[in-house]
């Protein structure tokens, strides 16, 4: 390389340097004053602006039609766009004025973060939307996540009279669900959509990719009611969000689950808004009605083990395990051999039996005493299948650590919302708890720790569906898992029902 460079003339070296700098000459590389956007005065009276917003580079196009108050400030428009497309506001963003698209090359507006970096210019929170979008056809550009580079084009379609009592932002139409965070920008999104449209089972993706996707992911489905719900939260203070979350559904026994209260003292507004969305989905998105046969099937393993204990209890080995003859009875009589391997006569080697016994102890149906597994006072009073189910769900989320309890409640919330008790919920739970400022490791709350915390909840919800432990396929939608998750989160609703 040195020999090659030594043979170049000064002009040739200059050309090489010019290419390395991407067409910028050495003299041009010096710091320069950024170009300032031109800002006309705002209209005397704010108007309603109908704006179409496209996520550039997506195929099929991802877009929303929004009716916005013209006097919205750009930092408020940022919050609207986050809600309209389901972004989580994890990354930096920037607005670029039109009419020409000069993203990364033209003038832009500053965020609060830019100010901390010492940049100079016009702050986005001082600019109104109707200063930039004035006539039909006017354009404004918005980039979110500078790594994935999601650039949105806002194009003004029409201007009309503004009802001051109208919501600040309404979504009247659109196409496609919002892209997933951190999926690789438009190219990565388009590849996922193409895979889904070819096969909604996504068989051409590898196992890790499928596990990364949210349960029930459908990029082609736009839920305008969900968008409207998110938009209704924009601009609310933390106190207003908390009040809304705590009061929502209280008349039907479906307000904020008490187990989540410890997180609310730590949560930022966007986290509270996300929890509000999960609570709304958990109450309404999935079927959770149980038949008498469902209740009997769910209660059966717990009733069986309690009745097996009887008056004298189940004898334990010196190591504290149930004796082999009892383990085998549970294993065979409950049909566990269909989802496990081995003889089924040693509790320490028969996970479905061990999990059932552990859960019965955790929810207060059984207790160890002098080498035997005995019924508790609670268990002795149970008579009906409904009472057994209520006893299990009533203590399913409880743990001496309030944040472990909160993690379990979040897992149940996501199961109720999606219909699936999937391990992947642990990643979302970990991220929400990390966003609340909690830590179990250098990067926040570790999803592996969450998986351990929620293991009893997941095992119970899976058992309710009849799914076997060795099942390795995708979790099917199941109304029984939804019903149990809701009963654990809102026991008062089941009592009222």
GIJO-V72803 format. One record per residue. RES is the residue in one letter. SS is DSSP state (a for helix, b for strand, c for the rest). Layout:
res:RES ss:SS
res:RES ss:SS
This chain:
res:X ss:c
res:X ss:a
res:X ss:a
res:X ss:a
res:X ss:a
res:X ss:a
res:X ss:c
res:X ss:c
res:X ss:c
res:X ss:a
res:X ss:a
res:X ss:a
res:X ss:a
res:X ss:a
res:X ss:a
res:X ss:a
res:X ss:a
res:X ss:a
res:X ss:a
res:X ss:a
res:X ss:c
res:X ss:c
res:X ss:c
res:X ss:c
res:X ss:c
res:X ss:c
res:X ss:c
res:X ss:c
res:X ss:c
res:X ss:c
res:X ss:c
res:X ss:c
res:X ss:c
res:X ss:c
res:X ss:c
res:X ss:c
res:X ss:c
res:X ss:c
res:X ss:c
res:X ss:c
res:X ss:c
res:X ss:c
res:X ss:c
res:X ss:c
res:X ss:c
res:X ss:c
res:X ss:c
res:X ss:b
res:X ss:b
res:X ss:b
res:X ss:b
res:X ss:b
res:X ss:b
res:X ss:b
res:X ss:b
res:X ss:c
res:X ss:c
res:X ss:c
res:X ss:c
res:X ss:c
res:X ss:c
res:X ss:b
res:X ss:b
res:X ss:b
res:X ss:b
res:X ss:b
res:X ss:b
res:X ss:b
res:X ss:b
res:X ss:c
res:X ss:c
res:X ss:c
res:X ss:b
res:X ss:a
res:X ss:a
res:X ss:a
res:X ss:a
res:X ss:a
res:X ss:a
res:X ss:a
res:X ss:a
res:X ss:a
res:X ss:a
res:X ss:a
res:X ss:a
res:X ss:c
res:X ss:c
res:X ss:c
res:X ss:c
res:X ss:c
res:X ss:c
res:X ss:c
res:X ss:b
res:X ss:b
res:X ss:b
res:X ss:b
res:X ss:b
res:X ss:c
res:X ss:c
res:X ss:c
res:X ss:c
res:X ss:c
res:X ss:c
res:X ss:c
res:X ss:c
res:X ss:c
res:X ss:c
res:X ss:c
res:X ss:b
res:X ss:b
res:X ss:c
res:X ss:a
res:X ss:a
res:X ss:a
res:X ss:a
res:X ss:a
res:X ss:c
res:X ss:c
res:X ss:c
res:X ss:c
res:X ss:c
res:X ss:c
res:X ss:b
res:X ss:a
res:X ss:a
res:X ss:a
res:X ss:c
res:X ss:b
res:X ss:a
res:X ss:a
res:X ss:a
res:X ss:c
res:X ss:c
res:X ss:c
res:X ss:c
res:X ss:c
res:X ss:c
res:X ss:c
res:X ss:b
res:X ss:b
res:X ss:b
res:X ss:b
res:X ss:b
res:X ss:b
res:X ss:c
res:X ss:c
res:X ss:c
res:X ss:c
res:X ss:c
res:X ss:b
res:X ss:b
res:X ss:b
res:X ss:b
res:X ss:b
res:X ss:b
res:X ss:b
res:X ss:b
res:X ss:b
res:X ss:b
res:X ss:b
res:X ss:c
res:X ss:c
res:X ss:c
res:X ss:c
res:X ss:c
res:X ss:c
res:X ss:c
res:X ss:c
res:X ss:b
res:X ss:b
res:X ss:b
res:X ss:b
res:X ss:b
res:X ss:b
res:X ss:b
res:X ss:c
res:X ss:c
res:X ss:c
res:X ss:c
res:X ss:c
res:X ss:c
res:X ss:c
res:X ss:c
res:X ss:c
res:X ss:a
res:X ss:a
res:X ss:a
res:X ss:a
res:X ss:a
res:X ss:a
res:X ss:a
res:X ss:a
res:X ss:a
res:X ss:a
res:X ss:a
res:X ss:a
res:X ss:a
res:X ss:a
res:X ss:c
res:X ss:c
res:X ss:c
res:X ss:c
res:X ss:c
res:X ss:c
res:X ss:c
res:X ss:c
res:X ss:a
res:X ss:a
res:X ss:a
res:X ss:a
res:X ss:a
res:X ss:a
res:X ss:c
res:X ss:c
res:X ss:c
res:X ss:c
res:X ss:c
res:X ss:c
res:X ss:c
res:X ss:c
res:X ss:c
res:X ss:c
res:X ss:c
res:X ss:a
res:X ss:a
res:X ss:a
res:X ss:a
res:X ss:a
res:X ss:a
res:X ss:a
res:X ss:a
res:X ss:a
res:X ss:a
res:X ss:c
res:X ss:c
res:X ss:c
res:X ss:c
res:X ss:a
res:X ss:a
res:X ss:a
res:X ss:a
res:X ss:a
res:X ss:a
res:X ss:a
res:X ss:a
res:X ss:a
res:X ss:a
res:X ss:c
res:X ss:c
res:X ss:a
res:X ss:a
res:X ss:a
res:X ss:c
res:X ss:c
res:X ss:c
res:X ss:c
res:X ss:c
res:X ss:a
res:X ss:a
res:X ss:a
res:X ss:a
res:X ss:a
res:X ss:a
res:X ss:a
res:X ss:c
res:X ss:c
res:X ss:c
res:X ss:c
res:X ss:a
res:X ss:a
res:X ss:a
res:X ss:a
res:X ss:a
res:X ss:a
res:X ss:a
res:X ss:a
res:X ss:a
res:X ss:a
res:X ss:a
res:X ss:a
res:X ss:a
res:X ss:a
res:X ss:a
res:X ss:a
res:X ss:c
res:X ss:c
res:X ss:c
res:X ss:c
res:X ss:c
res:X ss:c
res:X ss:c
res:X ss:a
res:X ss:a
res:X ss:a
res:X ss:a
res:X ss:a
res:X ss:a
res:X ss:a
res:X ss:a
res:X ss:a
res:X ss:a
res:X ss:a
res:X ss:a
res:X ss:a
res:X ss:a
res:X ss:a
res:X ss:a
res:X ss:a
res:X ss:a
res:X ss:c
res:X ss:c
res:X ss:c
res:X ss:c
res:X ss:b
res:X ss:b
res:X ss:b
res:X ss:c
res:X ss:c
res:X ss:c
res:X ss:c
res:X ss:c
res:X ss:b
res:X ss:c
res:X ss:a
res:X ss:a
res:X ss:a
res:X ss:a
res:X ss:a
res:X ss:a
res:X ss:a
res:X ss:a
res:X ss:a
res:X ss:a
res:X ss:c
res:X ss:c
res:X ss:a
res:X ss:a
res:X ss:a
res:X ss:a
res:X ss:c
res:X ss:c
res:X ss:c
res:X ss:c
res:X ss:c
res:X ss:c
res:X ss:c
res:X ss:a
res:X ss:a
res:X ss:a
res:X ss:c
res:X ss:a
res:X ss:a
res:X ss:a
res:X ss:a
res:X ss:a
res:X ss:a
res:X ss:a
res:X ss:a
res:X ss:a
res:X ss:a
res:X ss:a
res:X ss:a
res:X ss:c
res:X ss:c
res:X ss:c
res:X ss:b
res:X ss:b
res:X ss:b
res:X ss:b
res:X ss:c
res:X ss:c
res:X ss:b
res:X ss:b
res:X ss:b
res:X ss:b
res:X ss:c
res:X ss:a
res:X ss:a
res:X ss:a
res:X ss:a
res:X ss:a
res:X ss:c
res:X ss:c
res:X ss:c
res:X ss:a
res:X ss:a
res:X ss:a
res:X ss:a
res:X ss:a
res:X ss:a
res:X ss:a
res:X ss:a
res:X ss:a
res:X ss:a
res:X ss:a
res:X ss:c
res:X ss:c
res:X ss:c
res:X ss:c
res:X ss:c
res:X ss:c
res:X ss:a
res:X ss:a
res:X ss:a
res:X ss:a
res:X ss:a
res:X ss:a
res:X ss:a
res:X ss:a
res:X ss:a
res:X ss:a
res:X ss:a
res:X ss:a
res:X ss:a
res:X ss:a
res:X ss:a
res:X ss:a
res:X ss:a
res:X ss:c
res:X ss:c
res:X ss:c
res:X ss:c
res:X ss:c
res:X ss:c
res:X ss:a
res:X ss:a
res:X ss:a
res:X ss:a
res:X ss:a
res:X ss:a
res:X ss:a
res:X ss:a
res:X ss:a
res:X ss:a
res:X ss:a
res:X ss:c
res:X ss:c
res:X ss:c
res:X ss:c
res:X ss:c
res:X ss:b
res:X ss:c
res:X ss:c
res:X ss:b
res:X ss:c
res:X ss:c
res:X ss:a
res:X ss:a
res:X ss:a
res:X ss:a
res:X ss:a
res:X ss:a
res:X ss:a
res:X ss:c
res:X ss:a
res:X ss:a
res:X ss:a
res:X ss:a
res:X ss:a
res:X ss:a
res:X ss:a
res:X ss:a
res:X ss:a
res:X ss:a
res:X ss:a
res:X ss:c
res:X ss:c
res:X ss:c
res:X ss:c
res:X ss:c
res:X ss:c
res:X ss:c
res:X ss:c
res:X ss:c
res:X ss:c
res:X ss:c
res:X ss:c
res:X ss:c
res:X ss:a
res:X ss:a
res:X ss:a
res:X ss:a
res:X ss:a
res:X ss:a
res:X ss:a
res:X ss:a
res:X ss:a
res:X ss:a
res:X ss:a
res:X ss:c
res:X ss:a
res:X ss:a
res:X ss:a
res:X ss:a
res:X ss:a
res:X ss:a
res:X ss:c
